[in-house]
Amino acid sequence: MDWNDLKYFLAVAREGQILSGARRLGVSQATLNRRVSNLERALNTTLFNRSTLGCELTPQGIALMERATRIETETLKISTTLSKPESPVSGTIRIGAPDGFGVAFLAPRLHLITEKFPDLSVQLVPIPRHFSLSRREADIAVTIGRPEKGRLRARKLTNYSLGLYASKNYLSEHGSPASIEALEKHKLVGYVEDLIFTPALNFSAHFLNNWRSSIEVSSALGQLEVVRAGGGIGILHDFMVRDMPDLLPILPDKRLNRSYWTVWHEDLKNSPEIIEVARFLTDIVNREKKIFIAP
């Protein structure tokens, strides 16, 4: 078996497609497909079920994914330790985060860690989804709630609160609901229901059992912009709207609490980059913890 074929395998496993994997590595589709086929022949097994929709890992592929990721991690550790002993925190680290936390809070503060560690390059992927840490879709992730499965390490960052908000323009035109039940007479903004990837994001059911959104957006930032434009009443993160005087709270005694957690794979527990980035996330959140919960 050619050990170099493992990096081609990992690219396809993480991207789910030959084309995307080839782009990730900067090689042709033919080259990538050939290297993966070589690996399958060498191991005498099928690693992917290929279809027009992409490449899905077989049980054997899933098993190899875990082992190949550990090999990759150890290889990166060797490179970091031996080539740059004077700078143990270096290379590239990818942070996955919900878009509200990732863009509204984390992005403006990322320069603080790259200033501290000039040899470290940071990638932020702030989209509303789960990240597979075993597939290295992210090296470290901020999640809503603590993950219950997988060989993961988790550290609680903070609780945060959400409430009902509407723009001044919307309220001047439609009035403000005097009760939760009165929400049914208003235009409501929420998540695209069939794209809610975790029950923790089902905010609307906490406020109103038969919540019906007239506008659905699959991101917290998108919902915020709809509400600011007067599109209706939405459930927004309190820390995201704190400096937006054009938004007013609705029924402020009705609030919802959730929590953010920092999560990384067990195999990376001794990685200097993971240790420092996890510490950085904890520090910046603790420094401004009061903004996450409505007074």
C-alpha positions as CSV (number, residue, x, y, z in Angstrom):
1,M,0.0,0.0,0.0
2,D,1.2,3.5,-0.9
3,W,0.8,5.6,2.3
4,N,0.4,8.7,0.1
5,D,-2.9,7.3,-1.1
6,L,-4.3,8.0,2.3
7,K,-4.4,11.8,1.8
8,Y,-6.4,11.2,-1.4
9,F,-8.8,9.0,0.4
10,L,-9.2,11.6,3.2
11,A,-9.9,14.3,0.7
12,V,-12.8,12.4,-0.9
13,A,-14.1,11.2,2.5
14,R,-14.3,14.8,3.8
15,E,-15.7,16.4,0.6
16,G,-18.0,13.5,-0.3
17,Q,-17.2,13.9,-4.0
18,I,-14.3,13.2,-6.3
19,L,-14.5,16.7,-7.9
20,S,-14.5,18.6,-4.6
21,G,-11.7,16.4,-3.3
22,A,-9.6,17.1,-6.4
23,R,-10.1,20.8,-6.0
24,R,-9.1,20.6,-2.3
25,L,-5.8,18.9,-3.2
26,G,-5.2,20.8,-6.5
27,V,-5.1,17.7,-8.6
28,S,-7.2,16.3,-11.5
29,Q,-10.3,14.2,-11.0
30,A,-8.6,11.4,-12.9
31,T,-5.6,11.5,-10.6
32,L,-7.7,11.4,-7.5
33,N,-9.9,8.6,-8.7
34,R,-6.9,6.6,-9.7
35,R,-5.2,7.0,-6.3
36,V,-8.4,6.0,-4.4
37,S,-8.9,3.0,-6.7
38,N,-5.2,2.0,-6.1
39,L,-5.9,2.1,-2.4
40,E,-9.0,0.0,-2.7
41,R,-7.1,-2.6,-4.7
42,A,-4.2,-2.7,-2.2
43,L,-6.6,-3.2,0.7
44,N,-8.8,-5.5,-1.3
45,T,-12.0,-3.7,-0.2
46,T,-14.5,-1.1,-1.3
47,L,-14.1,2.2,0.5
48,F,-16.8,4.2,-1.2
49,N,-20.2,3.6,-2.7
50,R,-20.0,5.9,-5.8
51,S,-23.2,7.4,-7.3
52,T,-24.2,10.5,-9.3
53,L,-24.8,12.1,-5.9
54,G,-21.2,11.6,-4.7
55,C,-19.1,9.1,-2.7
56,E,-20.5,7.6,0.5
57,L,-18.2,5.8,2.8
58,T,-18.7,2.1,3.2
59,P,-18.3,0.5,6.7
60,Q,-14.7,-0.4,5.7
61,G,-14.2,3.2,4.6
62,I,-15.5,4.6,7.9
63,A,-13.1,2.3,9.8
64,L,-10.2,3.5,7.6
65,M,-11.3,7.1,8.0
66,E,-10.7,6.9,11.8
67,R,-7.3,5.3,11.4
68,A,-6.1,7.5,8.6
69,T,-7.1,10.6,10.5
70,R,-5.0,9.5,13.4
71,I,-2.0,8.9,11.1
72,E,-2.5,12.4,9.6
73,T,-2.7,13.9,13.1
74,E,0.5,12.2,14.2
75,T,2.3,13.3,11.0
76,L,1.3,16.9,11.5
77,K,2.6,16.7,15.1
78,I,6.0,15.4,13.8
79,S,6.2,18.2,11.3
80,T,5.3,20.9,13.9
81,T,7.6,19.5,16.6
82,L,10.7,18.9,14.5
83,S,10.6,21.6,11.9
84,K,9.7,24.5,14.2
85,P,10.6,23.6,17.7
86,E,10.8,27.3,18.6
87,S,7.2,27.9,17.6
88,P,5.0,24.9,18.8
89,V,1.8,26.6,17.7
90,S,1.8,26.9,13.9
91,G,0.1,25.6,10.8
92,T,-3.5,25.9,9.9
93,I,-6.5,25.2,12.2
94,R,-10.1,25.2,11.1
95,I,-12.8,26.4,13.5
96,G,-16.4,25.4,12.9
97,A,-19.1,27.5,14.5
98,P,-22.8,28.4,14.3
99,D,-23.1,31.5,12.0
100,G,-24.5,33.7,14.8
101,F,-21.6,33.1,17.2
102,G,-19.0,32.7,14.4
103,V,-19.7,35.9,12.5
104,A,-21.3,38.2,15.1
105,F,-18.9,37.4,18.0
106,L,-15.8,35.3,17.0
107,A,-14.8,36.8,13.6
108,P,-14.0,40.3,14.9
109,R,-11.8,38.7,17.6
110,L,-9.8,36.2,15.6
111,H,-6.9,38.5,15.0
112,L,-6.1,38.3,18.7
113,I,-4.9,34.8,18.5
114,T,-3.0,35.2,15.2
115,E,-1.2,38.2,16.8
116,K,-0.2,36.0,19.7
117,F,0.9,33.1,17.4
118,P,2.1,34.6,14.1
119,D,2.8,31.2,12.6
120,L,-0.8,30.1,13.1
121,S,-3.3,30.4,10.3
122,V,-7.0,30.3,11.2
123,Q,-9.9,29.2,9.1
124,L,-13.4,30.1,10.3
125,V,-16.4,28.2,8.9
126,P,-19.4,29.9,10.3
127,I,-22.4,28.0,8.9
128,P,-25.4,26.5,10.5
129,R,-24.6,22.8,10.5
130,H,-22.9,19.9,12.3
131,F,-19.2,19.5,11.8
132,S,-17.6,16.0,11.6
133,L,-14.5,16.3,13.7
134,S,-13.6,12.7,12.9
135,R,-13.6,13.6,9.2
136,R,-11.6,16.8,10.0
137,E,-14.3,19.0,8.5
138,A,-13.2,21.2,11.4
139,D,-10.3,20.8,13.9
140,I,-12.3,22.4,16.7
141,A,-15.9,23.3,16.8
142,V,-18.3,25.5,18.8
143,T,-21.6,23.6,19.2
144,I,-25.0,24.3,20.5
145,G,-25.3,22.0,23.5
146,R,-22.9,19.2,24.4
147,P,-22.4,16.4,21.9
148,E,-23.6,13.0,23.1
149,K,-21.8,10.7,20.7
150,G,-18.2,10.2,19.4
151,R,-14.7,10.2,20.8
152,L,-14.9,13.9,21.7
153,R,-13.7,16.2,24.4
154,A,-16.0,19.1,25.3
155,R,-15.7,22.3,27.4
156,K,-18.7,24.5,28.1
157,L,-18.2,28.1,26.9
158,T,-21.3,29.9,28.1
159,N,-25.1,30.0,28.3
160,Y,-26.8,32.5,26.0
161,S,-30.3,33.8,25.7
162,L,-32.7,34.5,22.9
163,G,-35.9,36.6,22.8
164,L,-38.6,37.8,20.5
165,Y,-37.7,41.0,18.5
166,A,-39.2,43.2,15.8
167,S,-38.2,46.4,14.1
168,K,-39.6,49.7,15.0
169,N,-41.1,50.1,11.5
170,Y,-42.9,46.7,11.8
171,L,-44.3,47.5,15.2
172,S,-45.5,51.0,14.1
173,E,-47.4,49.3,11.2
174,H,-48.7,46.1,12.9
175,G,-48.6,46.9,16.6
176,S,-47.0,44.8,19.3
177,P,-48.5,41.5,20.5
178,A,-49.8,41.6,24.0
179,S,-49.4,37.9,24.6
180,I,-47.8,34.8,23.2
181,E,-51.1,33.7,21.6
182,A,-51.3,37.0,19.8
183,L,-48.2,36.1,17.8
184,E,-50.4,33.9,15.6
185,K,-51.8,37.2,14.1
186,H,-48.4,38.4,13.1
187,K,-45.8,37.7,10.4
188,L,-43.2,35.4,11.9
189,V,-39.6,34.7,11.0
190,G,-37.9,31.4,11.7
191,Y,-35.6,28.5,10.5
192,V,-36.3,26.4,7.5
193,E,-37.9,23.5,9.4
194,D,-36.5,20.6,7.4
195,L,-33.0,22.0,7.6
196,I,-32.9,22.2,11.4
197,F,-30.0,19.8,12.2
198,T,-30.4,19.7,16.0
199,P,-33.4,19.9,18.3
200,A,-31.6,22.7,20.2
201,L,-32.3,25.0,17.2
202,N,-36.1,24.4,17.4
203,F,-36.5,27.7,19.1
204,S,-40.0,28.5,17.9
205,A,-41.7,25.5,19.7
206,H,-40.5,27.0,23.0
207,F,-42.5,30.1,22.4
208,L,-45.5,28.9,20.4
209,N,-46.5,25.3,19.6
210,N,-48.1,26.2,16.3
211,W,-45.5,28.8,15.2
212,R,-45.9,29.3,11.4
213,S,-43.2,31.4,9.8
214,S,-44.1,33.5,6.8
215,I,-40.4,33.8,6.1
216,E,-37.9,30.9,6.8
217,V,-34.1,31.4,6.7
218,S,-31.6,28.7,7.5
219,S,-29.2,31.0,9.4
220,A,-29.4,33.2,12.4
221,L,-27.8,36.1,10.6
222,G,-30.3,35.8,7.8
223,Q,-33.2,35.9,10.2
224,L,-31.7,38.9,11.9
225,E,-31.6,40.8,8.6
226,V,-35.2,39.9,7.8
227,V,-36.4,41.1,11.1
228,R,-34.4,44.4,10.9
229,A,-35.9,45.0,7.5
230,G,-39.4,44.8,8.9
231,G,-40.2,41.3,7.7
232,G,-41.8,40.2,10.9
233,I,-41.2,39.0,14.5
234,G,-38.2,36.7,15.0
235,I,-36.4,34.8,17.8
236,L,-33.0,36.4,17.9
237,H,-29.8,36.0,20.0
238,D,-29.6,38.8,22.6
239,F,-25.9,39.2,22.1
240,M,-26.4,39.8,18.4
241,V,-28.9,42.6,18.8
242,R,-27.4,44.5,21.8
243,D,-26.2,47.4,19.6
244,M,-29.2,47.6,17.3
245,P,-31.6,50.3,18.6
246,D,-33.8,49.8,15.6
247,L,-34.9,46.4,17.1
248,L,-37.2,46.2,20.0
249,P,-37.9,43.3,22.4
250,I,-41.3,41.7,22.3
251,L,-42.7,40.1,25.5
252,P,-39.3,40.5,27.2
253,D,-40.3,38.2,30.1
254,K,-40.5,35.3,27.6
255,R,-36.9,34.1,26.9
256,L,-35.1,31.0,25.9
257,N,-31.6,29.8,27.1
258,R,-29.1,27.6,25.2
259,S,-25.4,26.9,25.7
260,Y,-22.3,27.0,23.5
261,W,-19.6,24.3,23.9
262,T,-16.1,24.0,22.5
263,V,-15.5,20.5,21.1
264,W,-12.5,18.7,19.6
265,H,-11.6,15.1,18.8
266,E,-9.9,12.9,21.4
267,D,-7.0,12.3,19.0
268,L,-6.1,16.0,19.1
269,K,-6.2,16.4,22.9
270,N,-2.4,17.0,23.0
271,S,-2.2,19.2,19.9
272,P,-0.6,22.6,20.9
273,E,-2.9,24.3,18.4
274,I,-6.1,22.8,19.8
275,I,-5.0,23.5,23.3
276,E,-4.3,27.2,22.6
277,V,-7.4,27.8,20.4
278,A,-9.6,26.2,23.0
279,R,-8.0,28.4,25.7
280,F,-8.5,31.4,23.4
281,L,-12.2,30.7,22.9
282,T,-12.7,30.3,26.7
283,D,-10.8,33.5,27.4
284,I,-12.6,35.8,25.0
285,V,-16.0,34.5,26.0
286,N,-15.3,34.8,29.7
287,R,-14.0,38.4,29.1
288,E,-17.4,39.4,27.7
289,K,-19.7,36.8,29.3
290,K,-22.3,39.3,30.4
291,I,-23.3,40.1,26.8
292,F,-24.6,36.6,26.2
293,I,-27.5,36.7,28.7
294,A,-30.2,39.4,28.6
295,P,-30.3,41.5,31.7
